[in-house]
Amino acid sequence: MGVIITGTGHYVPERVLTNYDLEKMVDTSDEWITTRTGIKERRIASENESTSTLATKAARRALDSAGISPEEIDLILVATATPDMLFPSVSCLVQDQLGAINAAAFDIEAACTGFIYALTIAQQFIITDFYSKILVIGAETLSKITDYTDRNTCVLFGDGAGAVVLEKGEEGKGILTADLGADGTGGKLLRLPAGGSLHPASIKTVEKRMHYTKMDGKEVFKFAARNMASSAIKSLNKVNMNVKDIDYLIPHQANIRIIENAAKRLHLEKEKIYVNIDKYGNMSSASIPVALDEAVKGHFIKKDDTIVLVGFGGGLTWGSIVIKW
């Protein structure tokens, strides 16, 4: 059987943080940020918003798009690196907020690649006939772990959530295959040092600002440049396709230069790549599902198109998925 996406949805907070706002906070400029990242603005969650509230709003829109009720969902998977708390999981909080009383629920943590990991896991549950309707969400409130005194990282991140509904479908349609990878030796390049069992929260960890994202931007860029294109090619090869078969590429929105680098390596024209990083910045696991929903609702994606989703993230992790729409 096929595993198809029957509904998509996304939600981003109302508050907009522009490059001009950041000019007043740190030593930076709109020109510097735009030329190096492609970002013009990003959305920031309010004090009353959390990852679960963003995820729930995106999920409701995906369910409405699919035309199904929360009670029909068998499983909720949430990909996130910024849970409301260590436990209960964001997925359980979403289950409660949606009223999805018949759904099992758990979270996936693969940083920015999380949504691709979660989609791949959901596909396995459906093709083995274990579940028939699964809600997959990528949601983040990265502003909660962003150091707004660090000019190198605070310009990058934003908040948001995207969701899809997966169901059984026609053979040869929907998710065709995926490629997943990880290299734990690069874990130190992108990390949140404190708040876990290694460095529990303390006065010392707070004073040392260890509860904020730390990143070696140059090394992460090199990693992304190596793995984005190669992962997409690996997935395509698994189903006897090549780059020429791609109708639309939806990459993780981390940096415009990384996206352009991947496009160059794939020899893919820019008209076939969806980019919204200028509006939202890097939303980690939410980037791909938000972009996917916008591409679907904007009619960029058409029936029978071959779509490739590709991403990379902390871990270090990477992954790609080929979808026949």
Disulfide bonds with the S-S distance in Angstrom:
none
